[in-house]
Amino acid sequence: MTEPTQPADLNAIDTRVFPPTARRGNECRELKIGEIRATDLTAQFGSPLYVIDEGAARAKAREVFTALTSEAERIGTSATVYYAGKAFLCVEVAAWMAEEGLAIDVASGGELSVALAAGVKPEMIGFHGNNKSVSEIDRAVAAGVGTIIIDSEIEIERVAQAAAAHGRVQRVRLRVNSGVHASTHDFLATSHEDQKFGQPLAAAPRLASLVLAHASLDFVGLHCHIGSQIFATEGFRESAKRLLSVYPELAKLAGRDIPELNLGGGFGIAYTPDQAADAPEVSRIARELADIVAESCAAAGVPVPKLAFEPGRAIIGQSGVTLYTVGTTKTVQLAGSDAAADPADQGFSERLYVSVDGGMSDNARPALYGADYHVRIANRVSAADAALVRVVGKHCESGDIVVQRDLLPGDVRPGDTLAVATTGAYCWSLASNYNYVPRPPVVAVTDGRARLIVHGETEAELLAKSVTGAADWAPTPRS
């Protein structure tokens, strides 16, 4: 087996996956985010630690909002851009997004509570979910939520009853499956016919007629989500064509034009430098989507509706970095056949396992989806030769992997601080207490200042949830 080759710079901070403010300090050579050393952050707030670059998050929100709304204006309409609460939501972040002009997409009563606590105007909230409880629907209607997305026939009656009870006319969209789905991991594709979200497109006229029969409901259009981590617009083209082909029939049922269309989103981002060249530019995506809608409307013979988009992780993903502390390292020899199994590993005779103080409890995506991430040593630079590394967590699972494959200086050692890029989306929100590990805090950084925006947990808090000595309960006898 050939000797490992040395990459150009194992210490380089690639701002295609790290936040734009991330860099090595000129003198300390440590990683800085928002002008703060990574080790200063862990010293103050602990490790592991989620770090969100507030400036980067806001800038990306503005970029996406401006691109989509300006392109909608170009084709003679307007657009609402939703921030995906499920990607990462706390009161501070919800407030940032609202201040940048975005609406908030929630999918539970808890997310609704966060958005309202952040001062988000209720009319700027969309409520998703395939199993909204009756109480959640009632809360949403009572709060004045702008749009509820109807996911099943059962929900039509539930939303109508809640709206009537509160003396409101509730705006609703129907979530349908266009039969188009993005080329992505099976668990991420959300527009197959055989899946839990939405209704078949062929059922849209019947369901719309049921909605239109209720005076307490305002049917504003269709919603379709074709997947997540999408890098191209071909799927949107076909989906828009299919969705808008139904609008003439829906307009006939309603006795008016259907005013809105939510095309979903799920725009892809780069998690590793290798993916950076393929990650779509938001301006290009926005331009192509606007053209797709205009062309599809012309083909269907319907006016261009107001548009809505849900860009997803594209807004918050790159602004996040997770900091870990190395606990142990060990080297595993690779047999020739093992190394050849992954062409990227060829040239290495061994793999260095680097264990950190977190893992699948703070980033479940590698275990769930086989997702990969990019890592760098944060507390120092090194001239050591490259080592093929796998960053793993501390949990009792062989699949507890944080970074499947990357190259680091071979002298990475216990006590080093590691920075894993692009962890702003679906890391904190999917976190767990597996092995009774407390969830880490979240810190926002900007212009040399850091502040806590989500408290971390302690072992004492987890232990306090265990109940001892409580009185027994028995059900009341029933005849």
Order of alpha helices (4+ residues) and beta strands (2+ residues): beta-beta-beta-alpha-beta-alpha-beta-alpha-beta-alpha-beta-alpha-beta-alpha-beta-beta-alpha-beta-alpha-alpha-beta-alpha-alpha-beta-beta-alpha-beta-alpha-beta-beta-beta-beta-beta-beta-alpha
